[in-house]
Amino acid sequence: MPLEYKHPLYTGCLYEGEVQGLYVQAQVFSEPSSFGIGEGRISRLTVYPNNRKEVVNSLANYERSWHGKLPADSKIRAVVEAAVRQFDHKDVDWEAEASR
């Protein structure tokens, strides 16, 4: 299921929803940025195991860069890739993301 628009933020727009059984929140801008995932439109993205949105339980967190390590789990990567395809219509280059 694609992420659904929730409301505007002071910058960008908030999208959230369930993707492949995980819950996702994304801050998306109208234009790509060097701060976005893959230099795209997603400036912030958090993947949670459920819709309680507890940061301490997040499975992946991107806020202008990856917090901690890149997601290694293939299911979490697939969720991130689905979000990037929805907003930027491209694949995630994980090697490039690792070098950021």
C-alpha positions as CSV (number, residue, x, y, z in Angstrom):
1,M,0.0,0.0,0.0
2,P,1.4,3.4,-0.8
3,L,2.0,6.0,1.9
4,E,-0.9,8.4,2.3
5,Y,-0.8,12.1,2.7
6,K,-1.5,13.2,6.3
7,H,-0.8,16.9,6.5
8,P,1.6,19.7,5.6
9,L,4.6,20.3,7.8
10,Y,6.5,23.6,8.2
11,T,8.6,22.2,5.4
12,G,7.5,19.4,3.2
13,C,4.5,17.1,3.8
14,L,4.0,14.2,6.1
15,Y,3.0,10.8,4.7
16,E,2.4,7.7,6.7
17,G,1.0,4.2,6.3
18,E,1.7,0.5,6.4
19,V,4.1,-0.9,3.8
20,Q,4.7,-4.6,3.6
21,G,3.5,-5.1,7.2
22,L,5.6,-2.3,8.8
23,Y,4.5,1.2,9.6
24,V,6.3,4.1,7.9
25,Q,6.4,7.9,8.4
26,A,8.1,10.1,5.7
27,Q,8.7,13.8,5.3
28,V,8.6,14.5,1.6
29,F,9.5,17.7,-0.2
30,S,8.4,18.9,-3.6
31,E,11.9,19.0,-5.0
32,P,14.9,16.6,-4.6
33,S,17.6,17.6,-2.2
34,S,21.2,16.5,-1.4
35,F,19.8,15.7,2.1
36,G,17.2,13.3,0.8
37,I,17.5,9.5,0.5
38,G,19.4,9.0,-2.7
39,E,19.4,12.8,-3.1
40,G,15.7,12.5,-3.6
41,R,12.6,14.1,-2.1
42,I,12.4,12.1,1.2
43,S,14.2,14.1,3.9
44,R,13.0,12.0,6.9
45,L,11.8,8.4,7.0
46,T,11.2,6.2,10.0
47,V,10.2,2.5,9.9
48,Y,8.4,1.1,12.9
49,P,7.2,-2.4,13.7
50,N,3.7,-1.0,14.4
51,N,1.7,2.2,14.3
52,R,2.6,3.2,17.9
53,K,5.4,5.3,16.4
54,E,7.8,4.8,19.4
55,V,11.2,6.1,18.2
56,V,13.0,3.9,20.6
57,N,11.5,0.9,18.7
58,S,12.2,2.2,15.2
59,L,13.7,-0.3,12.8
60,A,15.3,2.3,10.5
61,N,15.6,6.1,10.8
62,Y,16.7,8.6,8.2
63,E,16.9,12.3,9.0
64,R,19.1,13.9,6.4
65,S,21.4,10.9,7.0
66,W,21.0,7.4,8.4
67,H,21.0,7.3,12.2
68,G,23.0,4.3,13.2
69,K,23.7,1.7,10.6
70,L,22.0,1.3,7.3
71,P,19.1,-1.1,7.5
72,A,20.6,-4.6,6.9
73,D,17.4,-6.6,7.0
74,S,16.0,-7.3,3.5
75,K,12.4,-6.7,4.6
76,I,13.2,-3.2,6.0
77,R,15.3,-2.4,2.9
78,A,12.3,-3.4,0.8
79,V,10.1,-1.0,2.7
80,V,12.6,1.9,2.3
81,E,12.9,1.0,-1.4
82,A,9.0,1.1,-1.8
83,A,8.9,4.6,-0.3
84,V,11.7,5.9,-2.5
85,R,10.0,4.4,-5.6
86,Q,6.7,6.0,-4.6
87,F,8.2,9.5,-4.4
88,D,11.3,9.5,-6.5
89,H,10.5,6.7,-9.0
90,K,14.0,5.2,-8.7
91,D,15.8,2.4,-6.9
92,V,17.9,2.9,-3.8
93,D,21.7,2.7,-4.4
94,W,22.7,1.1,-1.1
95,E,26.4,1.4,-1.9
96,A,26.0,5.2,-2.3
97,E,23.9,5.4,0.8
98,A,26.6,3.6,2.8
99,S,29.2,6.2,1.7
100,R,27.1,9.2,2.8
